[in-house]
Amino acid sequence: MNAMNIAIIGTGNVGGALATRWSTHGHTINIGVRDRSHFKGSSLLNNAHTQAFSIQEAVERSEVVLVATPPLAIVDILPAMGDASSATSDKVFIDATNAVRHAPDPYKTVYHYLVANTSADVVKCFNTTGFENMLNPVYNGVGIDVFMAGDSAKAKNIAKTLALDAGFGDCIDFGKGDKVELLEQFALAWINLAIMQGHGRNIAFKLLRR
Ligand SMILES: NC(=O)c1ccc[n+]([C@@H]2O[C@H](COP(=O)([O-])OP(=O)(O)OC[C@H]3O[C@@H](n4cnc5c(N)ncnc54)[C@H](OP(=O)(O)O)[C@@H]3O)[C@@H](O)[C@H]2O)c1
């Protein structure tokens, strides 16, 4: 597998976990931040192949962009890239956000915002499990599953490759763009079990077959 240049916008719990897994796998990580002297996840700079840039430069340097911020931040992030259409052309955007409580109006999710306002290939992925499971996706020797939805086959191929590189057992295709909101509801199902029903954050989904 060829190493990819990956921009990480949002280096908190989720972006930090995936940046760490992917840098360990040999990918180049271009962190895109508002303030290079002060941002959550600055210790990621101790990881291999990892540097911090402005959001615009991180995206310019990368073929893949992970968005792992609060959903409403997308209205600031896209203008920070410069001209959205040319800045995002030929790039794959992976939306790991959950907009169930705060959607970027008038769009239902960040996926829909990106599809409407960029030329990127967009996929929703890495939103359905806790960040602890992204840091360590292996339970009793078995990789847990992650899920993806969207209309771009190219973006789905990249998301699946990166899911396997991060150590997930599989990246299950949840369907096209009309299933993106359902995938966010699926994230709520994990949150419900982990937090409201008290099972704790060390739980995960795996698709079983027979
Ligand atoms: N936590 C989980 O287990 C989990 C699991 C699945 C999906 N998610 C989803 O993933 C997203 C991130 O969650 P998280 O827990 O990783 O969040 P977090 O730890 O609070 O990190 C948020 C990150 O977003 C950045 N950010 C905030 N506003 C920004 C803006 N206007 N422009 C650029 N960057 C901005 C912050 O940068 P600064 O350091 O500069 O403030 C920080 O790096 C959310 O949409 C959440 O619903 C979370």
The ligand as a Tripos MOL2 file, in Angstrom:
@<TRIPOS>MOLECULE
LIG
   48    52     1     0     0
SMALL
NO_CHARGES

@<TRIPOS>ATOM
      1 N1        -15.2870   11.7140   20.8850 N.am      1 LIG1
      2 C1        -15.6710   10.5990   20.2400 C.2       1 LIG1
      3 O1        -15.5120    9.4750   20.7560 O.2       1 LIG1
      4 C2        -16.2880   10.7190   18.8680 C.ar      1 LIG1
      5 C3        -16.5380    9.5360   18.1460 C.ar      1 LIG1
      6 C4        -17.0360    9.6120   16.8460 C.ar      1 LIG1
      7 C5        -17.2800   10.8650   16.2750 C.ar      1 LIG1
      8 N2        -17.0620   12.0060   17.0190 N.ar      1 LIG1
      9 C6        -17.2920   13.2960   16.3630 C.3       1 LIG1
     10 O2        -16.0160   13.7780   15.9690 O.3       1 LIG1
     11 C7        -15.9770   15.2060   16.0570 C.3       1 LIG1
     12 C8        -14.8050   15.6020   16.9490 C.3       1 LIG1
     13 O3        -14.9990   15.0680   18.2520 O.3       1 LIG1
     14 P1        -13.7840   15.0560   19.2950 P.3       1 LIG1
     15 O4        -14.2920   14.3760   20.5000 O.co2     1 LIG1
     16 O5        -12.5430   14.5710   18.6220 O.co2     1 LIG1
     17 O6        -13.6330   16.6290   19.5780 O.3       1 LIG1
     18 P2        -12.5420   17.4230   20.4500 P.3       1 LIG1
     19 O7        -11.6550   16.4740   21.1620 O.co2     1 LIG1
     20 O8        -13.2770   18.4560   21.2210 O.co2     1 LIG1
     21 O9        -11.6390   18.1590   19.3180 O.3       1 LIG1
     22 C9        -12.2000   19.1410   18.4890 C.3       1 LIG1
     23 C10       -11.1360   19.5830   17.5110 C.3       1 LIG1
     24 O10       -11.7820   20.4590   16.5730 O.3       1 LIG1
     25 C11       -10.9910   21.6250   16.4150 C.3       1 LIG1
     26 N3        -11.8560   22.7520   16.0720 N.ar      1 LIG1
     27 C12       -12.9260   23.2100   16.7630 C.ar      1 LIG1
     28 N4        -13.4780   24.2690   16.1300 N.ar      1 LIG1
     29 C13       -12.7130   24.4950   15.0220 C.ar      1 LIG1
     30 C14       -12.7370   25.4340   13.9650 C.ar      1 LIG1
     31 N5        -13.6930   26.4010   13.9130 N.pl3     1 LIG1
     32 N6        -11.7920   25.3590   12.9860 N.ar      1 LIG1
     33 C15       -10.8290   24.4040   13.0160 C.ar      1 LIG1
     34 N7        -10.7440   23.4620   14.0020 N.ar      1 LIG1
     35 C16       -11.6710   23.5070   14.9850 C.ar      1 LIG1
     36 C17       -10.2960   21.8220   17.7490 C.3       1 LIG1
     37 O11        -9.1480   22.5750   17.4900 O.3       1 LIG1
     38 P3         -8.4670   23.5740   18.5860 P.3       1 LIG1
     39 O12        -7.5250   22.7560   19.3980 O.co2     1 LIG1
     40 O13        -7.7900   24.5830   17.7350 O.co2     1 LIG1
     41 O14        -9.6070   24.1420   19.4270 O.co2     1 LIG1
     42 C18        -9.9900   20.3620   18.1270 C.3       1 LIG1
     43 O15        -8.7860   19.9360   17.5140 O.3       1 LIG1
     44 C19       -17.3480   15.6440   16.5690 C.3       1 LIG1
     45 O16       -18.1430   16.0160   15.4720 O.3       1 LIG1
     46 C20       -17.8920   14.3830   17.2440 C.3       1 LIG1
     47 O17       -19.3090   14.3490   17.2070 O.3       1 LIG1
     48 C21       -16.5610   11.9550   18.2870 C.ar      1 LIG1
@<TRIPOS>BOND
     1     1     2 1
     2     2     3 2
     3     2     4 1
     4     4     5 ar
     5     4    48 ar
     6     5     6 ar
     7     6     7 ar
     8     7     8 ar
     9     8     9 1
    10     8    48 ar
    11     9    10 1
    12     9    46 1
    13    10    11 1
    14    11    12 1
    15    11    44 1
    16    12    13 1
    17    13    14 1
    18    14    15 2
    19    14    16 1
    20    14    17 1
    21    17    18 1
    22    18    19 2
    23    18    20 1
    24    18    21 1
    25    21    22 1
    26    22    23 1
    27    23    24 1
    28    23    42 1
    29    24    25 1
    30    25    26 1
    31    25    36 1
    32    26    27 ar
    33    26    35 ar
    34    27    28 ar
    35    28    29 ar
    36    29    30 ar
    37    29    35 ar
    38    30    31 1
    39    30    32 ar
    40    32    33 ar
    41    33    34 ar
    42    34    35 ar
    43    36    37 1
    44    36    42 1
    45    37    38 1
    46    38    39 2
    47    38    40 1
    48    38    41 1
    49    42    43 1
    50    44    45 1
    51    44    46 1
    52    46    47 1
@<TRIPOS>SUBSTRUCTURE
     1 LIG1         1 GROUP 0 **** ****
